Amino acid sequence: MLDGKTIAITRSRDDASEFISLAEQNNATPIALPTIELVSKGEKIVDEFLDSVKTYNPDYSVFMSSKAVKLLFDTAKDSGKLETLQLAIANTIVISVGPKTTIALEAQGIKVNHQPEKTFSSVGVGELFTQLNAVGKKVIVPRSGASTPFLKELLNKIGIDVFEIHLYDVCAFRDTSQWNGFRELFSQNKIDGVVFTSASSVRGFFEIMTKDYDENSLLDNLAKLSVISIGPFTSDELKKFKVKNTVAEVHTVAGAFEAMKNTLTIA
C-alpha cells in the first residue's frame, strides 16, 4: 500500500480535499501545491456573456470547469445580475464536463442536462455531442483564455458552431512560500509521486520550480518518482517538458489517485 509515501498534487489545499482524504485513508502524506491562479477579466465578463447569449442565441452552453462556473456566478452576484445570468443559461441545454462542474452548476440553481459518462474532458464532451445529433447547432463555452482550441476544433468537425468566451487568464501561483516544504523534500528525493491536474498546472509547476533548480536536475529528480497526469492533455504537456508519466484511466482526482496507488505499489 502507500504507508509512509509522500505524494503531491498540483492544486491548492482548498481544491485538494478529495485527494488529501484519499491519501490519508491510505496512510500516505499528501502535499497540496497551488500551481496556478486565475486572473479574472473583471465585471465585464458577465455583460460579455449575456450579450453573447443574446446575439449568438446558442442552443447549448458548455461548462468545462467548476472554476469557470464559480467565477462567472460570483461576478454576477457582485454586479446584481445573478437572476439574469441564471435565466440566460437556463434557456440553453446545459452540458457539464464532469461531476465537480455539475455540482458547481447545481449549487447555482442550474439544471445540468448532460454530462459525459466516463471521460471528463474535451474528448468526452465531443463524444457526448456525437450522441446528441447536434449537427448545425450552436454552442457557447465560457472558459479560460489559456484553453487549447481542441474542443472548438473537435465540435466544428462534427458540424457544430462554437463560440468561446474567455472569462479569465491563468498564471503561475505567485506566493510560492507554500512550496518550501515540498522543495526541501524534493531536493532530498523524499517525494514519491506527483499528480498533475491540468496542462496549465504543468506549466506553472515548471515556472515555479525552475527558479530554484536547473532543468537537468529538475528532470532527474522527477524521473525518480511516479508522475501521474489526470488526462491526455496534461500528459501531452508533460511530454513537452520531457517528463515520463502515466495517464489516469478515469480522468478524475480519484482516478489519478488510483493510478498513483497502482504505480507505487508495483514499484
Secondary structure, DSSP 8 states (H G I E B T S, - for coil): --TT-EEEESS-TGGGHHHHHHHHHTT-EEEE---EEEEE--THHHHHHHHHHHHH--SEEEE--HHHHHHHHHHHHHTT-HHHHHHHHHTSEEEESSHHHHHHHHHTT----B--SS--SHHHHHHHHHHHT-TT-EEEEEEETT--SHHHHHHHHTT-EEEEEEEEEEEE-S-GGGGHHHHHHHHTT---EEEE--HHHHHHHHHHHTTTS-HHHHHHHHHTSEEEESSHHHHHHHHHTT---EE-SSSSHHHHHHHHHHHHHH-
